[in-house]
Amino acid sequence: MKIEDVLKLVRPNILALEAYSTARDDCGSNQPETFLDANENPYNNGINRYPDPHQKALKAKIAEIKGIDTERLFLGNGSDEAIDLVYRVFCVPGENNAVSIAPSYGMYEVAAAMNDVEFRKVQLKSDFSMDTDAMLSASDSKTRLMFVCSPNNPTGNSFPVEQIEDILERFSGMVVLDEAYIDFSVRPSLVSLIDKYPNLIVLQTLSKAWGMAGLRIGMAMADSAVISLMSKVKYPYNINVVAQKMALAKLDESVNDKAVAEIVGQRFRLEKELGKCPEVRRIYSSDANFLLVRFDAPDEVYERLLAGGVIVRNRSKVPGCEGCLRITVGAPAENDRLLRLLGTSGHFDRLSDRRGSVAEPVEVHRTGMEILGERHVRITRCTKETRITLELDLDSMDKKGNISTGLPFFDHMLEQIPNHGGVSLSINAKGDLQVDEHHTIEDVGIVLGEAMDAALGRKLGIARYGFVLPMDDCDAAVLMDFGGRIDFKWNAEFKREKVGDVPTEMFSHFFQSVCCGAKCNLHIWAEGENEHHKAEAIFKAFARALRMAVARTPFPYELPSSKGLL
């Protein structure tokens, strides 16, 4: 769809509307020193003047953070204002309709009712996945808007980018992608797609990850022509002076990543501890700052929590969420109170009957770790130098790794692990490559090792040990032992400073980082003439050693240790 087609969707009266303007807008760059235009109180107390209707300073800061032009950014009184405005811009009351996934955020339907717009719901599948064909089938020539919340509220799951793009390409109206919870997800924002799709509007907020819900600042990002229309329709002074100043100050504190990591860590802790509760039937995996939890008796649990001074959201009557409470992740002390009221301090039951496949009980030692299933983990690690998301499944039949580190040769080496290791591995790493390769390679090694350690859980039934292989002119041996003790040996010399874009000195450092993160013995030996082959042989041998060591043996399901402890 072209922007010309988008403009055809706009209500004619909105296209013809002349926006309200202030005298200060008319001044252009010649800003006066004496303000006698707006009937304000002239005595300065910090809030006597009307706020900047265009939020220039705040927009500039947010645009810098989001990596977009200010012309593509709209700021509203919460995301609810942006939701209301897209109805007012694109939908003729009593004539047009909107389509949305369900269950989802309730304001889409409320705003539709306020604007006299028919609202059509398309139920998610039983696993909360989205049926794009059903979404498109629910639309017709009068459909102007389609709402997709990802990560979704209240289900907590995200939808694949392929599905979003499928809708964008096949739907002839505007797609509103609500990313209010995107900062808690390992999946990246799709705001970059506004360059490709003029019919895309991405909603985000400062309320969730940034901790500014009390300021009520939401944002919409879209083609500049769409943003211009929304700005024309909004009330002139929609964000007050105090909110703009406080938001600027909070954004300068740059605490977002730390706060998000702490919240995500508490989410993993809650998921683990709630799994011990005998009343819990299922805990749904979440990419947001909340968990959707199915209980045997949700109303009774809700009342018990309320009596104990804890309020959660009862979603048990919502179609698709029957029996469910939505529990927002609180501060550690708040989460402790919740868990005490639920009585989760008792014995840890195996949860296969209640939750499907889950990992063996394992302590989550750090924030950013998510137990997705038995021997299946996802880790997000954020530092000042790198941001890494890694997902490892030791038993997956999907051997294709989606690996991106910014270093093509390093990617090529890492791809040997899923290709030859019989595991599923995906890695997305963004590091300070403008400095050098060290931090990216080192931190990927640390996270890979931590993922291996977490995925093995209590290590029941694993083979535990090693591998040797030839590759053309090279021989490589990797000896591996998941015995819980750390010992690293390296015997491989490289004659070149680099192979591809990777300094050869970093190969040993990478595997040493893996060794420390995995708490294992890792001994590596290699010799040969071709440096590329030598590096590849090491990675292939490592993959084969991993495949051998983590494999479940045909022997009794027991700990492979004469000590009885690993």
Residue, then its C-alpha position, 0 to 999 in steps of 0.5 A: m500500500k502507498i501513502e496515497d492509498v492510505l489518505k483515501l481511507v481518511r474521513p473527508n472532513i478530517l482531510a479538510l479540517e484546519a487544525y487549531s493553532t496558537a499565536r506562538d505557532d504563527c511566530g515560527s522561529n522568531q520566539p518572543e520574550t513577552f507573552l501577551d497572547a494566551n490570556e495566561n497568568p503572567y507571574n512565573n510559578g513554573i506552571n503558569r504558561y500553557p505547555d508546548p502543544h508540539q512537545k518538541a523537547l520531549k519528542a526529540k528525546i523519545a525520537e532519539i531513543k527510538g531511532i526515528d524522525t520526530e515527524r513520525l512520532f505522535l505523543g498522546n495522553g496515554s496510548d488511549e488517546a492515540i487509539d481514540l484518534v485513529y478511529r476519529v481519523f479513519c472511521v466514519p461513525g455508523e458506517n465503518n468497522a474495526v477488527s481485533i484479535a480477542p481476547s485483547y486490550g479492552m480500550y479498542e472496543v470501548a473507543a469503537a463504541m464511543n465513536d459509533v464504529e462496529f467492533r468485530k472480534v476474532q478469537l485467538k486459537s486455544d494456544f493463543s496463536m493468531d489466525t491471520d486468515a480469520m482476521l482478514s475474513a472478518s474484514d470487508s470493504k467498510t473495515r478501516l482498522m485492524f488491531v493487533c496487540s503484541p505482546n498481547n494483553p492479557t495472554g502475554n504472548s507475541f505474534p511472529v513478524e511474518q504474520i504481522e507482515d502478512i496482514l499489512e500486505r493483504f489488508s487494505g486498511m490501517v493496521v494498529l500494532d500495540e507494542a505497550y509491552i515490547d520492552f519486556s520481550v526478547r523479540p525486537s520492536l517492529v517500528s522499523l516496518i513503518d518505512k515499508y508499510p504506510n498503513l502501519i501504526v505502532l503504539q508504545t508507551l512510557s507507562k510500563a517499562w519506563g515506570m511513568a504510568g502516572l504521567r500518561i504519555g503514550m506514543a504512536m509511530a507511523d508515516s509522517a502523513v499519518i502522524s500529521l493527521m493525528s496531530k491535527v485532530k488532537y486537542p492542542y495541549n494534550i500533555n501538560v507541562v509537569a508531565q513533559k518536564m518529568a518525562l524528560a528528566k526520567l528519560d535522562e536517567s537511563v534506568n530502563d534496561k536495569a528496571v526491565a531486567e529486574i522485572v523480567g527476573q521477577r517474572f521468571r521467579l514468579e513463574k517458577e514459584l507459582g508452579k509449586c501451587p497445587e491450585v494452579r492448572r497452567i502458567y502461560s509463557s509471557d513476553a510482558n510484565f505479567l503472567l496469565v495463570r489458570f487456577d482450579a477456582p479462580d474466583e475463590v483465589y481472587e477473593r482470598l488475595l483481595a482479603g489479604g490486601v493483594i489485587v490482581r485482574n480476574r479474567s476468568k469470564v473472558p472468552g479464551c481466558e476461562g479460569c485465569l487471573r492476570i498477575t502483574v509482576g510486582a516488586p520483590a516484597e510484593n511478589d513475596r506477599l502474593l506467594r505467601l497468600l497462595g501458600t507456595s512454600g511447600h513441596f515442588d511437584r512435577l508439573s507435567d500434568r498441569r503445565g505441559s513440558v517444564a524443566e527440571p527444578v532449577e534455581v534461576h541465578r540471574t535475571g533474564m532467564e526463562i525456562l520455556g520447557e524441559r531442557h529449553v531456555r531463553i536468556t536475555r543479557c543486557t550490559k553497557e557493552t552488549r544486548i544478547t538474546l539466546e534461546l537453546d532447546l537441547d531436544s528440538m528437531d528444528k536444527k536451523g539456528n537463527i544467528s546474528t551477532g554482527l560478525p559473519f564468520f562468527d555467525h558461520m561458526l556458531e551455526q555449526i552448533p545447531n547443525h551438528g549438535g542436534v540442538s535448536l539454537s538462536i542468537n541475536a547479539k548487538g554489541d559495541l563492534q565500533v570498539d572491537e569484537h571482544h565484548t560481543i564474542e565473550d558475552v555470547g560465550i557466557v550466555l551460551g554456557e549459562a543456557m547449557d547449564a540451565a537447560l540441563g537442569r538436574k542433569l538426570g539421565i545425560a551421557r555427560y561426556g565428549f567428541v573427536l573429529p577430522m576435517d580435511d587437513c585438520d583434526a579437532a578434539v573436544l572433551m566435555d564433562f558436565g560434572g559441575r566443576i570448571d576446568f578449561k584447557w586449550n591447545a590450538e595455535f593459529k598463524r593468522e591474526k584473523v579468520g574472516d572478521v574474528p581475531t583468532e585469539m578470541f576463539s579460545h576466549f569464547f570457549q573459556s567463557v562457555c566453559c565458565g557459564a556452563k560450569c563444565n570441564l572443556h578441553i580443546w585440541a586442534e591442529g592443521e594447516n588451513e586456519h578456516h578449517k581449523a576453527e570450523a573443526i573446533f566448532k563442529a567437534f564442540a557441537r558433536a561433543l555437546r550432542m553426545a554429552v547432553a543425550r539421554t542414555p538408555f540406562p535408568y533415569e538417574l544422575p551420572s555420578s558415583k558421588g550422587l551429585l553434579 
